[in-house]
Amino acid sequence: MKFSALFFMIFLLSCINTDLSSERKIPVKPETIEPKVPTTNREIPKPRYRGAGPYDGSIEQDDDGPSTPVAIELRNFIDPIDGTYQTKLSLPKNFGGTLFIAGINITQLNNKLVKVRFRFGRELEPVDVNATVGGTTDGVTPQVAMQVLQLDFKGKPFEKVRLLYHLFDYNDYRDDTGKEVFRDDVGELEGPTSDPLDTSLYCRGLNLRDDPTFEASSENQKCDQQGERCLYTYASIRDKGLIDDKNLAFNPTEMQIDILGEEYLNETIVEAVNKCLPDNNYTANLKGVLNAYSVGSGSSNLSYNDLVVLKQDGVEKSYFYQGPYRAFNASGWQVEGNAITYESSKEHQAVGIYQKNYLSPGNHDSGYVSLLFPRPVRNTLSREVQYWGSENILGERFLETLVSSGNTLFMDGCNQRVNNLNMFANEGLSSCNITATIEILTTDENGKEISLLRQPDHQLKLQLIRPSLKDSETMGGQEVLYQSMRSCSTNRSCGSGECCFNKRCWDRNLISRCAEDDDLLGHLGIGETCTSDFQCSSLCCDQSRGVCAVHVISEEETTLCAKAPGQTCVDAQFCRKENLTTCYVVKTGTDPLGRLECALRCYYTPTFGRCRNGVCISPLQPSVPAFDPVNPDCSQAIDPPIVNDNGSIITF
């Protein structure tokens, strides 16, 4: 029996694990390898499509592989005008719409509050714009459903950005021989572009390190050779007039036209010294534009520092000619040496600053035939105006007379620049600013900013140009000239159907008559006796009291003239605002099934009266949109507007 018990115990012990340690051992985990986090965009797995068109954003990964961290990349702007994908986009600085930015892995931002930081110019001036993730809208070409960053510009965040730099025209106008001929594909003479939104205009406002068009290497750290491309790199020139006896240059303010309408040869010295200079080296051209008594030593071609003698009533006055351009902050230029001046050729497109130079290719101040925008273009003038132009775009100009109102022959680009300058902001037709970098930022729980890009984006470039305003009702979608900063000294500086008042060209569709059309003159102060609006500096003569009244519209103060229907007016803003009832189909929420609900809501909309034929008339009452409350169509419903306590619309 004892033997049986002993045998049973031995058998039992053999079935138990022989490792009877008093301590419990934790099983060893298999060795794991952390996925490598990409340190540069080049290490990030590339999507199958990396073109300039749409890409939905996400990098595809194998289901069985490890979850590799992915990076967000910005790839394209979606042009708000034509819906195309662009790596360089130009917008007026008062843009107030929605801007879309496409990229890779944008969907990773769905659960984050993000903003986009644009840094402008050499100073890297920051402007932040809140952003959300959403889908593309109709009109995008090509039309592909994708997630993009949506930036709301209703607050016009770029409106106060200073336009410190200048646009240069780098369109390739060459023929097969390398000569600039300015013809289209079928051989028709087209001329240089006059469109500030042209995609081949480049804003020179960046440090060389932020210029993606410059191909840097360990051996090449400077942009200083012919044909070398550094299209955004800083360089600044402006139009220059004659040099006086104190070695000070005039700032040109007048076009090359007969300003007074008393024949060009009768122009006085006062008009001559304020005119912009020809962008060539023809002595006869300069002498004619200035109505000069003599220029230089009699050579047919100009030289730097030529003596210019102007004569009036037997009295001579001497000036000096030192080219048509002056350089600003030349020590800060990062375009250097032979990259500053060279001509177009079969080997090289001209992408410098000048094509010719009086002194040396690397001289900043003595160049001519510049690439500053706009280059020679046609202007619109009234009939019987004398001007200096030619059919040869880069050739010598001659005195011409416009037989009927319309387009001139080609005139030097300075004519448009001096005629489109806002002297208070010092911004004009060629003024611009440019983004150096773009970042996507969010904040952590401690309020600290976190960048969501591996590094700030240097490839996408947003160019800001002068403010723009287009009136679709009265101007057929054309630029409203007063807002586009077109300046003048007389009606002759303005185009057909325009007139000059207070040094601005006004379209006659916007105002009823011009000061030169009226016999009354004067700039009377507030409270002084008047019988015409044009007698008052405020352009508002209160006819009920016969005195000049206040009319101010600015950021600090708004006091309106508010003329009643039947009283005279210069523009609609001088007519009294009427509270019109405007109705909209607005969203009111969703039903229990998630379907959109809407309703017809009416609001008060303060609206200026209309100024027709110089008289205020009541504004038109908007029509009420069709709406069936029993079977409502909510497909066109809008978000309800924000209203004040009186029920008047503040904003949408």
Secondary structure as GFF3:
##gff-version 3
##sequence-region A 1 652
A	DSSP	alpha_helix	2	14	.	.	.	ID=ss1
A	DSSP	three_ten_helix	41	43	.	.	.	ID=ss2
A	DSSP	beta_strand	73	78	.	.	.	ID=ss3
A	DSSP	beta_strand	85	86	.	.	.	ID=ss4
A	DSSP	beta_strand	88	92	.	.	.	ID=ss5
A	DSSP	beta_strand	98	104	.	.	.	ID=ss6
A	DSSP	three_ten_helix	106	109	.	.	.	ID=ss7
A	DSSP	beta_strand	114	120	.	.	.	ID=ss8
A	DSSP	beta_strand	125	135	.	.	.	ID=ss9
A	DSSP	beta_strand	147	152	.	.	.	ID=ss10
A	DSSP	beta_strand	165	169	.	.	.	ID=ss11
A	DSSP	beta_strand	201	204	.	.	.	ID=ss12
A	DSSP	three_ten_helix	208	210	.	.	.	ID=ss13
A	DSSP	beta_strand	237	239	.	.	.	ID=ss14
A	DSSP	three_ten_helix	264	266	.	.	.	ID=ss15
A	DSSP	alpha_helix	269	272	.	.	.	ID=ss16
A	DSSP	alpha_helix	283	290	.	.	.	ID=ss17
A	DSSP	beta_strand	294	295	.	.	.	ID=ss18
A	DSSP	beta_strand	306	312	.	.	.	ID=ss19
A	DSSP	beta_strand	315	321	.	.	.	ID=ss20
A	DSSP	beta_strand	325	327	.	.	.	ID=ss21
A	DSSP	three_ten_helix	330	332	.	.	.	ID=ss22
A	DSSP	three_ten_helix	337	339	.	.	.	ID=ss23
A	DSSP	beta_strand	354	357	.	.	.	ID=ss24
A	DSSP	beta_strand	367	370	.	.	.	ID=ss25
A	DSSP	beta_strand	377	381	.	.	.	ID=ss26
A	DSSP	beta_strand	386	389	.	.	.	ID=ss27
A	DSSP	beta_strand	398	401	.	.	.	ID=ss28
A	DSSP	beta_strand	406	411	.	.	.	ID=ss29
A	DSSP	alpha_helix	414	418	.	.	.	ID=ss30
A	DSSP	beta_strand	421	422	.	.	.	ID=ss31
A	DSSP	beta_strand	427	428	.	.	.	ID=ss32
A	DSSP	beta_strand	431	443	.	.	.	ID=ss33
A	DSSP	beta_strand	449	451	.	.	.	ID=ss34
A	DSSP	beta_strand	461	465	.	.	.	ID=ss35
A	DSSP	beta_strand	470	471	.	.	.	ID=ss36
A	DSSP	beta_strand	478	479	.	.	.	ID=ss37
A	DSSP	three_ten_helix	491	493	.	.	.	ID=ss38
A	DSSP	beta_strand	498	501	.	.	.	ID=ss39
A	DSSP	beta_strand	504	507	.	.	.	ID=ss40
A	DSSP	three_ten_helix	515	517	.	.	.	ID=ss41
A	DSSP	three_ten_helix	533	535	.	.	.	ID=ss42
A	DSSP	beta_strand	541	542	.	.	.	ID=ss43
A	DSSP	beta_strand	547	548	.	.	.	ID=ss44
A	DSSP	beta_strand	552	553	.	.	.	ID=ss45
A	DSSP	beta_strand	558	559	.	.	.	ID=ss46
A	DSSP	three_ten_helix	572	574	.	.	.	ID=ss47
A	DSSP	beta_strand	577	590	.	.	.	ID=ss48
A	DSSP	beta_strand	596	608	.	.	.	ID=ss49
A	DSSP	beta_strand	610	612	.	.	.	ID=ss50
A	DSSP	beta_strand	615	617	.	.	.	ID=ss51
A	DSSP	beta_strand	642	643	.	.	.	ID=ss52
A	DSSP	beta_strand	649	651	.	.	.	ID=ss53
###
